[in-house]
Every structure is written in C-alpha cells, then in structure tokens.
C-alpha cells in the first residue's frame, strides 16, 4: 500500500510539471546558496588562517615601528622631529636582541632580521626596490620554510661576512627565468652575491604574510645578517616630495620561538616589559602573537559561517513556504479525490502519508539539484574570479538535511488538513 501511495504521489507531481518545477526552484536556490556562501566563506578564512599559521603558532614577532606611524595624534610631532634631526633613529637594536636572548628562559631560538630595500639585478633582468633580508641560519626553521635547491645561510657565512644569497621562488623566477640560479651571481645594490640556494614556493602565490609585514615572501632575498650590516649599513635615505630624509634602524624584526605553546602569551608580556624599559621615550616597536591571532580568526570564522548560513537559510525558508502554498492549493483541488479514498477505507494516516510523500519528494529533488548547483558555483568562482573556495562535506549534509526537513515541516499542515476532512463533505465538493 505504501509503495502504491508513493507511486500515486509521483504521478500527481508529474501531472503538473511546471508547477512542480517552480516549487522546487526555491529549494534549489536555497540549497545552492547555502553551500556556495559557506564555500566562499570557508575559503577566505582558510587562506587567512594559513597566513597566520605561516607566522608560527609558537612564535612571538617583534617589529620596529616608526614613531607616530600607528598614532595619528603623534604623526605631526614625529614629522617635526624628523625635520629637526638629520637622521631619525628608531626601532629595535642589536642590544635589544642580546638582552632578550640573555634574560628570557622560555625561548628556544631567536631570529634577528634587518630589512634593506634595494635593487636586485641579473644581466638585463631587474627587481626594483627588492626586499633583501639580512638574517641568521635559524630563520629557516623558525619561519617554517623549506629549501628547494642548494642550501640556506650558515653560521660560517655570517662569521665570514660572505657575499652569498638565497632566493625565494618568486625572486629566482624573476631574475633567472629558466636558468639554473645555483652558483650564479646577482647584483644587490653595489655588490655582487653568489646564489647558494633557492626556497620552495610559499602559499598559493598570492600576497602572504611574510617577514616584516604583509608582503609576498616568494619575492624575498636572504643574505647573512653581518653582510647586511656591513655592506648596506643601517642608514637609509627616504625621498619624498622633492626632499630627502634619513632613517636609522638596526633591526626591523625579532622573531622568538617559544618552547611551549602555553607560554607564548607570557613570553610576549615579558618581551614587551623588557623593551619598554629599553625604549622609555618612544613606542617604536610592536608585538604580534600569531597564536592569539589564530584563536581570534577561528572565532571570527565560526561567526562568519553562522551569519552566512543564516542569510542563505532564508532562501530555504522561502522555498518551504512555497511548498506549503502549493500543497494547500493541491489539497483544495483534490478534495473529491480525498473523499473517495476515505469512502473506500483509507485512514487519516494514509492521507497524511500521501501528501507528505509529495512534499518530501519536492524538497528532496530540490535538495539534490541544489547540491549540484552549490558544488558547481564555487568551482566557477575559483576558476574565473581567482578566489579560493572550500566545499565541505558537512555543509552539503547540512543544506540537504535542512531541505528535507523543511519538506516535512511545511508539508505536515497541508497533509493533516487533508486527512481531517469530513468524507461526506469531501464527496459533495465540486
């Protein structure tokens, strides 16, 4: 009997193909929008979380900041001081690095970084204002980078102030294209450096969070810290609006690797206290704790997914209301049929089952087509808009389950209304 009732339900839906299609369309759009919006949100958050993870969950990053750069009220005062002094000196120093290493027992490694902005040239190929980072061999492990070919900087390179350089993947491609860079020379500023290694590509090729701020770490060039100090010096000329000013910064960044993840916050607090005592007159440094950023980003990700899901769920709600509207009209149209079935012995449960079958069929078919649409749309967005999307299995189950649930919930009232009809009155209906 149940199988026959199911076949009757399918037959009734096929008798009104256009009406059934328009009813299902709301569910299709609802399910597709839920999956697509969650995929876009998941992709963007995944990219943000990946950038934070590249900084290292157990790292504490300290960066030099020009006084007044993050404070609009002090910007004019900083500019006035810069005009009075021929050289504006600020930021982290080698003494700060040695003080932190000597007094903080919670760290197992520390990496100093000096940033030099200068031209890099290989024959006719040139990178204007290339980011040249002077650092130590520990940089590779602390920043979780991998060498693709050759080697990274060594302690001997630092001790001997050797003119050697390691290229990130993007810098190697821009300077050498299809040539093998190992053993070749490159001009950095006024000095020639020998290439000893090339790093693996990082991230998706888009701008990612590298050393010294939001930059593409695939374009960095690494040299020994001693070499950066002696070859390039600590004073850089800044040209703007026809004038020239000078800035002196010994270290642009210090990255601390902590033994235990639970001690990251305490290590950051201790480092801030040490540096505040060493820099009492100006706030020329900032601390960044990737672990705290990671927790905050994960929390924002959950909230963002909830908001997107609620917005897209409204489409499913509208689709459910459409199903209820059509089924109420169907009950009115088939009143005489209901009376005949009741007169032949059908129970109220049989009538309820018949109409529930139709509503669940509508919502299920709409859910399947909506899943196909929800999987296809993110792929199209990723291909043509170059935006990373992630279609998760749980979002498919959630959207499809809600669509079927909406079919049941919004089908109960029309089904019960049909089942509770008086058979005599139903038979009289014209």
C-alpha positions in Angstrom: 0.0 0.0 0.0 2.8 2.4 0.9 4.5 1.7 -2.4 1.3 2.4 -4.3 0.8 5.6 -2.4 4.3 6.6 -3.3 3.7 6.0 -7.0 0.4 8.0 -6.8 2.4 10.9 -5.3 5.0 10.8 -8.0 2.2 10.7 -10.7 0.4 13.7 -9.2 3.6 15.7 -9.2 4.3 14.8 -12.9 0.8 15.8 -13.9 1.7 19.5 -13.1 5.3 19.6 -14.3 5.7 23.4 -14.5 4.1 24.0 -11.1 6.3 21.3 -9.5 9.4 22.8 -11.2 8.7 26.3 -9.9 8.0 25.0 -6.5 11.3 23.1 -6.5 13.2 26.1 -7.8 13.0 27.8 -4.4 14.6 24.8 -2.7 17.3 24.6 -5.4 18.3 28.2 -5.0 18.2 27.9 -1.2 20.4 24.8 -1.0 22.8 26.1 -3.7 23.2 29.5 -2.0 23.9 27.8 1.4 26.6 25.6 0.1 28.1 28.3 -2.2 28.2 31.0 0.5 29.7 28.7 3.1 32.3 27.6 0.5 33.4 31.2 -0.2 33.5 32.0 3.5 35.4 28.8 4.3 37.9 29.5 1.5 38.6 33.1 2.6 39.0 32.1 6.2 41.2 29.2 5.3 43.5 31.5 3.4 43.6 33.9 6.4 44.3 31.1 8.9 47.0 29.7 6.6 48.8 33.1 6.6 48.7 33.2 10.4 50.0 29.7 10.7 52.9 30.5 8.5 54.0 33.0 11.1 54.2 30.2 13.6 51.8 29.4 16.4 54.7 29.3 18.9 56.3 32.5 17.7 56.3 36.0 19.1 57.1 38.6 16.5 58.5 42.0 17.5 58.7 44.6 14.7 60.2 48.1 14.5 57.6 50.8 14.1 58.3 54.4 13.1 57.1 56.7 15.9 53.7 58.1 15.1 53.1 55.6 12.3 50.3 53.9 14.2 49.1 57.0 16.0 47.6 59.8 14.1 47.9 62.3 17.0 51.6 61.9 17.2 52.3 61.9 13.5 52.8 65.7 13.2 55.2 65.6 16.2 57.1 62.8 14.6 57.4 64.7 11.3 58.7 67.8 13.2 61.3 65.7 15.0 62.4 64.3 11.7 62.8 67.7 10.2 64.9 68.9 13.2 67.2 65.8 13.2 69.1 64.9 10.0 68.8 61.2 10.9 65.7 59.7 12.6 66.8 56.8 14.7 64.2 54.3 16.0 63.3 50.7 16.3 64.9 47.5 17.6 68.7 47.3 18.2 71.2 44.6 18.5 71.4 45.3 22.2 67.7 44.6 22.4 68.2 41.3 20.7 71.0 40.3 23.0 69.1 41.4 26.1 66.0 39.4 25.2 68.1 36.2 24.5 70.0 36.6 27.7 67.1 37.2 30.0 64.2 35.1 28.7 64.3 31.4 29.6 61.1 30.4 27.8 62.5 30.8 24.2 64.5 28.1 22.4 65.5 30.3 19.5 65.5 33.9 18.3 66.0 35.3 14.8 67.0 38.9 14.1 66.1 40.4 10.7 67.3 43.5 9.1 65.4 44.8 6.0 67.1 46.5 3.2 65.2 47.9 0.2 67.5 48.0 -2.8 67.6 46.9 -6.5 68.5 43.4 -7.5 69.8 42.8 -10.9 70.9 39.8 -13.1 72.1 41.0 -16.5 69.1 42.6 -18.2 66.6 41.4 -15.5 66.0 43.6 -12.6 63.8 43.8 -9.5 63.4 47.4 -8.4 63.2 48.0 -4.6 63.7 44.3 -3.8 63.2 43.2 -0.2 66.7 42.0 1.0 66.6 40.4 4.4 69.7 40.1 6.5 69.2 37.2 8.9 70.7 34.1 10.6 70.5 30.3 9.8 67.8 29.9 12.4 65.4 31.9 10.1 64.6 28.8 8.0 63.3 26.7 10.9 61.5 29.4 12.9 59.6 30.6 9.8 58.9 27.0 8.6 60.4 27.4 5.2 62.0 24.7 3.1 64.9 24.7 0.7 64.1 23.6 -2.8 67.6 23.5 -4.2 71.1 24.2 -2.7 71.3 25.3 0.9 70.3 28.1 3.3 72.7 30.5 5.0 75.2 29.0 7.5 76.9 30.3 10.6 80.2 30.3 8.6 78.6 32.7 6.1 77.6 35.0 9.0 81.0 34.8 10.6 82.9 35.5 7.4 80.5 38.1 6.1 80.3 36.1 2.9 78.6 37.6 -0.1 76.1 34.8 -0.6 72.4 35.0 -1.1 69.4 32.7 -1.0 66.5 33.4 -3.3 62.8 32.8 -2.7 61.0 31.1 -5.5 59.5 34.2 -7.0 62.7 36.2 -6.9 64.6 33.3 -8.6 62.0 33.2 -11.3 62.1 36.9 -11.9 65.9 37.1 -12.1 66.7 33.8 -13.8 63.6 32.6 -15.5 64.5 29.1 -16.9 68.2 29.3 -16.0 69.7 27.5 -13.0 70.5 30.1 -10.4 72.8 28.0 -8.2 76.4 29.2 -8.3 75.4 32.2 -10.4 75.9 35.9 -9.4 73.4 38.6 -8.7 74.0 42.3 -8.1 72.4 43.6 -4.9 73.0 47.3 -4.5 76.6 47.8 -5.4 77.9 44.4 -4.5 77.9 41.0 -6.2 76.5 38.0 -4.4 76.7 34.3 -5.2 73.5 32.3 -5.2 73.8 29.3 -2.9 70.1 28.2 -2.6 66.5 28.6 -3.7 63.5 28.2 -1.4 60.3 26.3 -2.2 57.3 28.3 -3.2 55.2 29.5 -0.3 51.4 29.8 -0.1 49.2 30.0 -3.2 51.4 32.6 -5.0 49.3 35.5 -3.7 50.4 38.0 -1.2 51.0 36.2 2.1 52.2 37.3 5.5 56.0 37.1 5.4 58.8 38.6 7.4 58.3 42.4 8.0 54.6 42.8 7.4 52.1 41.9 4.7 54.3 41.1 1.7 54.8 38.3 -0.7 57.5 36.2 0.8 58.1 34.5 -2.5 60.0 37.6 -3.7 62.4 37.9 -0.7 66.2 37.7 -1.0 68.2 36.5 2.1 71.7 37.4 2.9 73.8 36.9 6.1 73.0 39.5 8.8 76.6 40.5 9.2 76.7 41.1 5.4 73.6 43.3 5.5 75.1 45.3 8.4 78.5 46.0 6.8 77.6 46.1 3.1 74.4 48.2 3.3 74.7 49.9 6.7 71.9 51.0 9.0 71.0 54.4 7.5 68.6 54.6 4.6 67.7 57.6 2.5 64.0 58.3 2.2 63.0 60.5 -0.8 59.5 62.1 -0.8 58.0 65.3 -2.4 61.4 66.5 -3.6 63.0 66.3 -0.1 65.4 63.7 1.4 65.4 62.4 4.9 67.4 59.7 6.6 66.3 56.9 8.9 68.5 54.6 11.0 67.1 51.2 12.1 69.4 48.4 13.2 66.8 45.5 13.2 63.4 45.5 11.6 62.2 42.3 13.3 63.0 39.9 16.0 61.1 36.5 16.0 61.1 34.5 19.2 60.4 30.7 19.1 58.9 29.6 22.4 59.3 26.1 23.8 55.7 25.6 25.0 52.6 26.9 23.3 51.1 27.7 26.7 54.0 30.1 27.4 53.5 32.2 24.3 51.4 34.9 26.0 53.7 35.1 29.0 56.8 35.4 26.7 55.1 38.2 24.8 54.4 40.1 28.0 58.0 39.7 29.3 59.4 40.9 25.9 57.2 43.9 26.0 58.3 44.8 29.5 62.0 44.4 28.6 61.7 46.6 25.5 59.5 49.2 27.2 62.3 49.8 29.8 64.9 50.0 27.0 62.8 52.4 24.9 61.2 54.7 27.6 60.7 57.8 25.5 59.0 56.4 22.4 56.8 53.5 21.3 58.9 52.4 18.3 58.1 48.7 18.4 55.1 46.4 18.2 54.4 42.8 19.3 52.4 40.3 17.2 51.4 37.0 18.7 50.2 34.7 15.9 48.6 32.2 18.4 46.3 34.9 19.6 45.5 36.0 16.0 44.8 32.3 15.2 42.3 31.9 18.0 40.7 35.2 17.1 40.5 34.2 13.4 39.0 30.8 14.2 36.3 32.5 16.4 35.5 35.0 13.6 35.4 32.1 11.1 32.7 30.4 13.2 30.7 33.6 13.5 31.1 34.3 9.8 29.9 30.8 8.8 26.9 31.2 11.1 25.9 34.5 9.6 26.3 33.3 6.0 24.4 30.1 6.8 21.5 32.2 8.3 21.4 34.5 5.3 21.3 31.7 2.9 18.9 29.7 5.0 16.3 32.4 4.4 16.2 31.2 0.8 15.4 27.7 2.1 12.6 29.1 4.3 11.1 30.9 1.3 11.2 27.7 -0.6 9.5 25.8 2.2 6.7 28.4 2.3 6.3 27.9 -1.4 5.9 24.2 -0.9 3.3 24.7 1.7 1.4 27.1 -0.5 1.4 24.7 -3.4 0.3 21.8 -1.3 -2.6 23.7 0.3 -3.8 24.5 -3.2 -3.4 20.9 -4.2 -5.5 19.8 -1.2 -8.3 22.1 -2.3 -8.1 20.8 -5.9 -8.1 17.2 -4.8 -10.8 17.4 -2.1 -13.1 15.0 -4.0 -10.3 12.5 -4.5 -9.6 12.6 -0.8 -13.3 11.9 -0.1 -13.4 8.9 -2.5 -10.2 7.4 -0.8 -11.7 7.9 2.6 -15.0 6.3 1.5 -13.1 3.3 0.1 -11.5 2.7 3.6 -8.3 4.9 3.6 -7.4 6.1 7.1 -6.3 9.6 8.1 -2.7 8.3 8.3 -2.9 7.1 4.7 -4.0 10.5 3.5 -1.3 12.2 5.6 1.3 9.9 4.2 0.2 10.6 0.6 0.7 14.3 0.9 3.9 14.0 2.9 5.3 11.8 0.2 4.8 14.6 -2.4 6.3 17.4 -0.2 9.3 15.3 0.7 9.8 14.4 -3.0 9.7 18.1 -3.9 12.2 19.1 -1.2 14.5 16.0 -1.9 14.7 16.6 -5.6 15.3 20.3 -5.0 17.9 19.4 -2.4 19.8 17.1 -4.9 19.7 19.7 -7.7 20.7 22.4 -5.2 23.7 20.4 -4.0 24.9 20.1 -7.6 24.4 23.8 -8.1 26.2 24.5 -4.8 29.2 22.4 -5.7 29.4 23.8 -9.3 29.2 27.5 -8.4 32.3 27.6 -6.1 34.3 25.9 -8.8 33.3 28.6 -11.3 34.1 31.3 -8.8 37.5 29.8 -8.2 38.3 29.5 -11.9 37.2 32.9 -13.1 37.5 35.1 -10.0 40.7 33.6 -8.6 39.1 33.3 -5.2 39.8 30.2 -3.1 36.7 28.3 -2.1 36.3 25.2 0.0 33.1 23.0 -0.3 33.0 21.0 2.9 31.1 17.7 3.3 29.3 19.0 6.4 27.9 22.0 4.5 26.4 19.6 1.9 24.8 17.4 4.6 23.5 20.4 6.4 21.9 22.1 3.4 20.4 18.8 2.1 19.2 17.8 5.6 17.5 21.2 6.1 15.8 21.0 2.7 14.3 17.6 3.5 13.4 18.8 7.0 11.7 21.8 5.5 9.7 19.5 3.2 8.5 17.5 6.2 7.8 20.6 8.4 6.0 22.6 5.8 4.1 19.5 4.5 2.6 18.4 7.8 0.0 21.1 7.9 -1.4 20.6 4.4 -1.3 16.8 4.9 -3.1 17.0 8.2 -5.7 19.4 6.8 -6.4 16.9 4.0 -6.6 13.9 6.5 -9.0 15.7 8.8 -11.6 16.4 6.1 -15.1 15.0 6.6 -15.5 12.3 3.9 -19.2 13.2 3.3 -18.4 16.9 2.8 -15.4 15.9 0.6 -17.6 13.8 -1.7 -20.1 16.7 -2.1 -17.3 19.0 -3.1 -17.5 20.2 -6.8 
